[in-house]
Amino acid sequence: MNIFLILRFFFFVALLILTSCGSKEKPVISEKKTIASQETEVEQDPQIAEYIRNIFQDKNGNFWFGTNGYGVAHYNGDSIVYYSVDQGFEGQQVTGIAQDSKHNLWFSTNLGVVRYDWSKNNLEPKHFTNYSDQKYFKGKRFWSIFADSKDIIWAGSSTGVYRFDGVKWTSFDIPYPSKVNGDFISEGTSWGITEDSQGNIWFTTNGFGAFKFNGQSFTQYSTMDGLTDDKVDVILEDKKGNMWFGTRYGGVSRFDGSNFTNYTSQDSIGDDEVCDLFEDSKGNIWITSEGFGVYRFDGKSFTNFSLEEGLKVKAVQAIYEDRQGQLWVGGGGGLYRLEDNEFINVTRNGPW
C-alpha cells in the first residue's frame, strides 16, 4: 500500500469519528481543561453549549442538558449552572442522563458514570458520586445510561455493558458473535439501552444488530432478520408495542413482533444516519436524520423540520418532550423548542 492510500485511509477514519452519532460531531476536549478555564468561552457564546447531546427534565421539573465539552448544564427555572470537573462532576462530555425511583440522577460521561444524590426535600443535591476509577470498569468512556423498573442501573461503555444493583458494579456479558463487525469503535460498544413494557432489556450494538434480554436468555435481531443495518444507535418502544431501531447507515426499522418495516433515504428520510428516536404524547415518532434536522412520522407520512422551520441544527442529537408537551431539540448549534410548527432557539438568556 503506497503512502497516498495510507493517508487517505486515516483521513477517512478521522472523518467517521468526527461525523458519527457515537462521537456526536465533535471530539471531547482535553481532560485537563476544566470548566473553570471554559467560563470565558461560555460567557462569550449565548448558546447553552455549542453541542447539546442530551435533554432531560427530572421529576421536580428541572432541566438538564448534556454537553460535549462543558459537563452538564442544570436549569432550575431561574438560572443555568454548569457542573464539570471543578464542581466534583467527573465528566465533560455527557452522553446519557437517567433518573431512578429515588430521584437520583445518573450520567454517562467520557470519564465514567456519575450519580447525583438528592436531599430529602428533593430541592438541592447532596453530592456527586463518581464511578471513574478503574476498579469499577475496564475503561472510562461511556456512551449510555439507563435506570430500569427494578432500579438496576445499566451503563454502556467502549469496553462493554455494566450493571449496578445498588451496591456494586458488575460486568454484563452480551453474547456477541465471535466475528467482529465493528469499525473504529470497539465492537462491545452499546450506544443505547432501554426497557420495553414487558420488562425486557434491549441493547444496541456496533455491528451486531440489537439484543433483547428477558432476564434469562438473549434474542439477537440483525439484518438477517430484516433489520436495516447492524450498527444500531438507539431503540424505542412506541405506545403500540412496536420496537423502533435507529441505525448508523440504514435509516430506521420498525419491528411489530413478527416483521420489520424499514424507512430509509430511498423513500422516507433525507439521510440514513439516525442518532435519536422519540415518541411524543400524541403518538408521533420523531426521527433525527444527519444533515436534515428531524422528521415527524404520524403513522402515514413524514414531515421534515429543518432550516425553513427555524431549526438551525441539521445534525440533531437529542429530541425530548417536557411535561407541558413542548418538544425540544438539541445538537450541533444549540437548543431549540418547537412552537406552532416553528423552532425557536433557546439560549442562556431565553426565551424559556
C-alpha positions as CSV (number, residue, x, y, z in Angstrom):
1,M,0.0,0.0,0.0
2,N,1.5,3.4,-1.0
3,I,1.7,6.4,1.2
4,F,-1.2,8.1,-0.5
5,L,-3.6,5.2,0.2
6,I,-2.4,5.1,3.8
7,L,-3.1,8.8,4.3
8,R,-6.4,8.6,2.6
9,F,-7.4,5.7,4.9
10,F,-6.6,7.6,8.1
11,F,-8.4,10.7,6.7
12,F,-11.5,8.6,6.2
13,V,-11.3,7.1,9.7
14,A,-10.9,10.6,11.2
15,L,-13.9,11.8,9.2
16,L,-16.1,9.0,10.5
17,I,-15.1,9.8,14.1
18,L,-16.0,13.5,13.6
19,T,-19.3,12.9,12.0
20,S,-20.8,9.8,13.5
21,C,-23.7,9.5,16.0
22,G,-21.3,8.0,18.5
23,S,-18.9,10.9,18.6
24,K,-21.8,13.4,18.1
25,E,-19.8,15.5,15.7
26,K,-17.1,16.8,17.9
27,P,-14.3,15.0,19.8
28,V,-14.3,15.6,23.6
29,I,-12.0,18.4,24.9
30,S,-8.8,17.6,26.8
31,E,-9.5,16.1,30.2
32,K,-7.1,18.7,31.6
33,K,-9.3,21.5,30.5
34,T,-11.9,22.1,33.3
35,I,-15.0,24.2,33.5
36,A,-13.1,27.0,35.2
37,S,-10.9,27.5,32.1
38,Q,-14.1,27.4,29.9
39,E,-16.1,30.1,31.7
40,T,-14.9,32.8,29.3
41,E,-15.9,30.6,26.3
42,V,-19.4,30.0,27.8
43,E,-19.9,33.7,28.5
44,Q,-18.9,34.7,25.0
45,D,-21.5,32.4,23.4
46,P,-25.2,32.8,24.4
47,Q,-25.9,29.2,23.5
48,I,-26.2,26.8,26.4
49,A,-23.5,24.9,24.7
50,E,-22.1,24.5,21.2
51,Y,-23.2,20.9,21.2
52,I,-26.3,19.7,23.1
53,R,-26.1,15.9,23.4
54,N,-29.0,15.2,25.8
55,I,-32.1,16.9,27.1
56,F,-33.8,15.7,30.3
57,Q,-36.5,17.0,32.7
58,D,-36.3,15.5,36.2
59,K,-39.2,14.6,38.5
60,N,-39.0,18.1,40.0
61,G,-39.3,19.8,36.7
62,N,-35.7,20.9,36.4
63,F,-34.0,20.7,33.1
64,W,-30.6,19.0,32.5
65,F,-28.6,19.4,29.2
66,G,-25.7,17.1,28.5
67,T,-23.0,19.0,26.6
68,N,-20.0,17.9,24.5
69,G,-17.4,19.8,26.5
70,Y,-18.8,21.7,29.4
71,G,-20.2,18.8,31.5
72,V,-23.9,19.0,32.4
73,A,-26.0,22.3,32.4
74,H,-28.8,22.5,35.0
75,Y,-31.7,24.9,34.6
76,N,-34.0,25.3,37.7
77,G,-36.4,27.8,36.2
78,D,-34.4,30.8,37.1
79,S,-30.8,30.3,36.0
80,I,-28.3,27.8,34.4
81,V,-25.5,26.3,36.4
82,Y,-22.8,24.1,34.8
83,Y,-21.2,21.1,36.6
84,S,-18.0,19.6,35.5
85,V,-14.6,18.6,36.9
86,D,-14.1,21.7,39.1
87,Q,-17.5,21.1,40.7
88,G,-16.8,17.4,41.5
89,F,-18.5,16.1,38.5
90,E,-16.2,13.7,36.7
91,G,-17.0,14.3,33.1
92,Q,-17.0,17.0,30.4
93,Q,-18.7,15.0,27.7
94,V,-22.2,13.9,28.9
95,T,-23.6,11.1,26.7
96,G,-26.6,10.0,28.7
97,I,-28.9,11.0,31.5
98,A,-31.3,8.9,33.6
99,Q,-33.2,9.1,36.9
100,D,-34.1,6.3,39.3
101,S,-37.1,6.0,41.6
102,K,-35.3,7.7,44.5
103,H,-34.8,10.8,42.3
104,N,-31.1,10.2,41.9
105,L,-29.8,11.3,38.6
106,W,-27.3,9.2,36.6
107,F,-24.9,10.4,33.9
108,S,-22.7,8.6,31.5
109,T,-19.6,10.6,30.6
110,N,-16.2,10.4,28.9
111,L,-14.7,9.7,32.4
112,G,-17.2,7.1,33.7
113,V,-20.5,7.3,35.5
114,V,-21.7,10.0,37.8
115,R,-24.6,9.8,40.3
116,Y,-26.2,12.9,41.6
117,D,-27.8,12.4,45.0
118,W,-30.8,14.4,46.1
119,S,-31.6,15.6,49.6
120,K,-34.7,14.6,51.5
121,N,-36.6,17.7,50.3
122,N,-35.6,16.9,46.7
123,L,-34.5,20.5,46.1
124,E,-30.8,20.5,46.4
125,P,-28.2,17.8,45.6
126,K,-26.1,16.4,48.4
127,H,-23.1,15.5,46.4
128,F,-21.8,13.7,43.3
129,T,-20.6,10.1,43.4
130,N,-18.1,9.5,40.7
131,Y,-17.5,6.0,39.3
132,S,-14.4,6.7,37.3
133,D,-11.8,4.6,39.0
134,Q,-10.5,1.5,37.1
135,K,-11.7,-0.7,40.0
136,Y,-15.2,-0.2,38.7
137,F,-14.8,-0.6,34.9
138,K,-12.2,-1.7,32.3
139,G,-12.3,1.7,30.7
140,K,-13.6,5.2,31.3
141,R,-15.5,6.2,28.1
142,F,-19.3,5.6,28.5
143,W,-22.0,6.1,25.9
144,S,-25.3,5.3,27.5
145,I,-27.1,5.1,30.9
146,F,-30.5,3.6,31.8
147,A,-32.4,3.0,35.1
148,D,-34.9,0.1,34.7
149,S,-38.1,-0.6,36.5
150,K,-36.3,-2.5,39.2
151,D,-33.8,0.3,39.8
152,I,-31.0,-1.6,38.2
153,I,-28.6,0.9,36.5
154,W,-27.3,-0.1,33.1
155,A,-24.4,1.6,31.5
156,G,-22.9,1.0,28.1
157,S,-19.2,1.8,27.5
158,S,-16.5,1.3,24.9
159,T,-15.5,-1.8,26.9
160,G,-18.9,-3.4,27.2
161,V,-22.0,-3.2,29.4
162,Y,-22.1,-2.8,33.2
163,R,-24.9,-3.1,35.7
164,F,-25.3,-1.5,39.2
165,D,-27.5,-3.2,41.7
166,G,-27.3,-0.5,44.4
167,V,-24.2,-1.9,45.9
168,K,-21.7,-2.8,43.3
169,W,-21.0,-2.6,39.5
170,T,-20.6,-5.9,37.6
171,S,-19.7,-6.6,34.0
172,F,-22.7,-7.8,32.0
173,D,-21.7,-10.1,29.1
174,I,-23.7,-9.9,25.8
175,P,-23.2,-13.0,23.6
176,Y,-21.6,-11.2,20.6
177,P,-20.7,-13.4,17.7
178,S,-17.1,-14.4,17.5
179,K,-16.7,-12.5,14.3
180,V,-16.0,-8.8,14.8
181,N,-18.0,-6.5,12.6
182,G,-17.1,-3.1,14.2
183,D,-15.4,-0.1,12.7
184,F,-13.3,2.5,14.5
185,I,-15.1,1.8,17.8
186,S,-15.0,-1.3,19.9
187,E,-17.5,-4.0,18.9
188,G,-18.6,-4.1,22.5
189,T,-20.0,-0.6,22.5
190,S,-23.6,-0.1,23.4
191,W,-24.9,3.3,22.3
192,G,-28.4,2.8,23.8
193,I,-30.1,0.7,26.5
194,T,-33.8,0.6,27.1
195,E,-36.6,-1.5,28.7
196,D,-39.8,-2.5,27.0
197,S,-43.3,-2.7,28.5
198,Q,-42.7,-6.5,29.2
199,G,-39.6,-5.8,31.3
200,N,-37.1,-6.9,28.6
201,I,-33.9,-5.0,28.4
202,W,-32.7,-4.0,24.9
203,F,-29.1,-3.3,23.9
204,T,-27.8,-1.6,20.8
205,T,-24.5,-2.8,19.3
206,N,-21.8,-1.5,17.0
207,G,-22.1,-4.2,14.3
208,F,-24.3,-7.0,15.7
209,G,-27.7,-5.5,15.5
210,A,-29.7,-5.4,18.7
211,F,-30.1,-7.8,21.6
212,K,-33.2,-8.4,23.9
213,F,-32.6,-9.8,27.3
214,N,-35.6,-11.3,29.1
215,G,-33.8,-11.9,32.4
216,Q,-32.6,-15.4,31.4
217,S,-31.7,-15.5,27.7
218,F,-30.9,-13.3,24.8
219,T,-32.5,-12.8,21.4
220,Q,-30.5,-11.2,18.7
221,Y,-32.0,-9.2,15.8
222,S,-29.9,-8.4,12.8
223,T,-30.0,-7.7,9.1
224,M,-30.6,-11.4,8.6
225,D,-34.0,-11.0,10.4
226,G,-34.9,-7.8,8.4
227,L,-33.2,-5.1,10.4
228,T,-32.0,-2.4,8.0
229,D,-28.4,-2.1,9.5
230,D,-26.4,-4.0,12.1
231,K,-24.9,-0.8,13.6
232,V,-27.8,0.3,15.9
233,D,-27.6,3.6,17.8
234,V,-31.0,3.9,19.5
235,I,-34.0,1.7,20.4
236,L,-37.5,2.9,21.2
237,E,-40.8,1.1,22.1
238,D,-43.9,3.0,21.0
239,K,-47.3,3.0,22.7
240,K,-48.5,0.2,20.5
241,G,-45.6,-2.1,21.5
242,N,-43.6,-1.7,18.3
243,M,-39.9,-1.6,18.6
244,W,-38.0,1.1,16.6
245,F,-34.3,0.9,15.7
246,G,-32.3,4.0,14.6
247,T,-29.2,2.9,12.8
248,R,-25.9,4.3,11.7
249,Y,-26.1,3.7,8.0
250,G,-29.5,2.2,7.3
251,G,-32.2,4.6,8.5
252,V,-35.0,3.3,10.7
253,S,-36.5,-0.1,11.3
254,R,-39.9,-0.8,13.0
255,F,-40.5,-4.3,14.4
256,D,-44.1,-5.3,15.2
257,G,-43.0,-8.6,16.9
258,S,-43.1,-10.5,13.6
259,N,-41.8,-8.4,10.8
260,F,-39.6,-5.4,10.1
261,T,-40.6,-2.3,8.2
262,N,-37.7,-0.1,7.1
263,Y,-37.7,3.6,6.4
264,T,-34.7,4.9,4.6
265,S,-33.3,7.7,2.5
266,Q,-34.7,5.9,-0.5
267,D,-38.3,6.5,0.5
268,S,-38.8,8.4,3.8
269,I,-36.0,10.4,5.3
270,G,-33.1,12.5,4.0
271,D,-30.1,10.6,5.4
272,D,-29.7,7.1,6.8
273,E,-27.7,8.1,9.9
274,V,-30.2,8.2,12.7
275,C,-28.9,9.3,16.2
276,D,-32.2,9.6,18.2
277,L,-35.8,8.5,18.2
278,F,-38.7,9.8,20.3
279,E,-42.4,9.3,20.6
280,D,-44.4,12.3,21.7
281,S,-47.6,12.4,23.7
282,K,-49.7,12.3,20.5
283,G,-48.1,9.2,19.3
284,N,-45.9,10.8,16.6
285,I,-42.5,9.3,16.1
286,W,-39.7,11.8,15.8
287,I,-36.5,10.8,13.9
288,T,-33.2,12.6,13.6
289,S,-31.6,12.4,10.2
290,E,-28.0,13.6,9.8
291,G,-27.9,16.9,7.8
292,F,-31.7,17.1,7.5
293,G,-32.8,18.1,11.0
294,V,-35.7,16.0,12.3
295,Y,-38.7,14.1,10.8
296,R,-42.2,13.7,12.4
297,F,-44.0,10.4,11.4
298,D,-47.7,10.4,12.2
299,G,-48.1,6.7,11.1
300,K,-48.8,7.6,7.5
301,S,-46.4,10.3,6.3
302,F,-43.1,12.1,7.2
303,T,-42.9,15.8,7.8
304,N,-39.4,17.4,7.8
305,F,-38.3,20.2,10.1
306,S,-35.1,21.9,9.2
307,L,-33.9,25.4,8.2
308,E,-37.1,26.7,6.8
309,E,-38.9,25.8,10.1
310,G,-36.2,27.7,12.1
311,L,-34.2,24.7,13.1
312,K,-30.6,25.6,12.5
313,V,-29.3,22.3,13.8
314,K,-29.0,19.9,10.9
315,A,-27.1,17.3,12.9
316,V,-29.7,16.8,15.7
317,Q,-28.5,14.6,18.6
318,A,-31.4,14.8,21.1
319,I,-35.2,15.0,21.0
320,Y,-37.3,15.4,24.1
321,E,-40.9,16.4,25.2
322,D,-41.4,18.1,28.5
323,R,-44.3,17.9,31.0
324,Q,-46.1,20.7,29.3
325,G,-46.0,18.8,26.0
326,Q,-43.4,21.1,24.4
327,L,-40.9,19.4,22.1
328,W,-37.2,20.2,22.5
329,V,-34.3,19.5,20.1
330,G,-30.6,19.8,20.6
331,G,-27.4,19.2,18.6
332,G,-24.6,21.0,16.9
333,G,-25.7,24.6,17.1
334,G,-27.6,24.7,20.5
335,L,-31.0,24.1,21.9
336,Y,-34.4,24.6,20.1
337,R,-38.0,24.4,21.2
338,L,-41.0,23.7,18.8
339,E,-43.8,26.3,18.9
340,D,-46.6,26.3,16.3
341,N,-44.6,24.1,13.9
342,E,-41.7,26.6,14.1
343,F,-38.5,26.1,16.1
344,I,-37.1,28.9,18.2
345,N,-33.5,29.0,19.6
346,V,-33.4,28.9,23.4
347,T,-30.2,30.4,24.8
348,R,-28.9,31.0,28.3
349,N,-30.9,34.3,28.0
350,G,-34.1,32.5,27.0
351,P,-36.8,32.6,25.9
352,W,-37.8,29.9,28.4
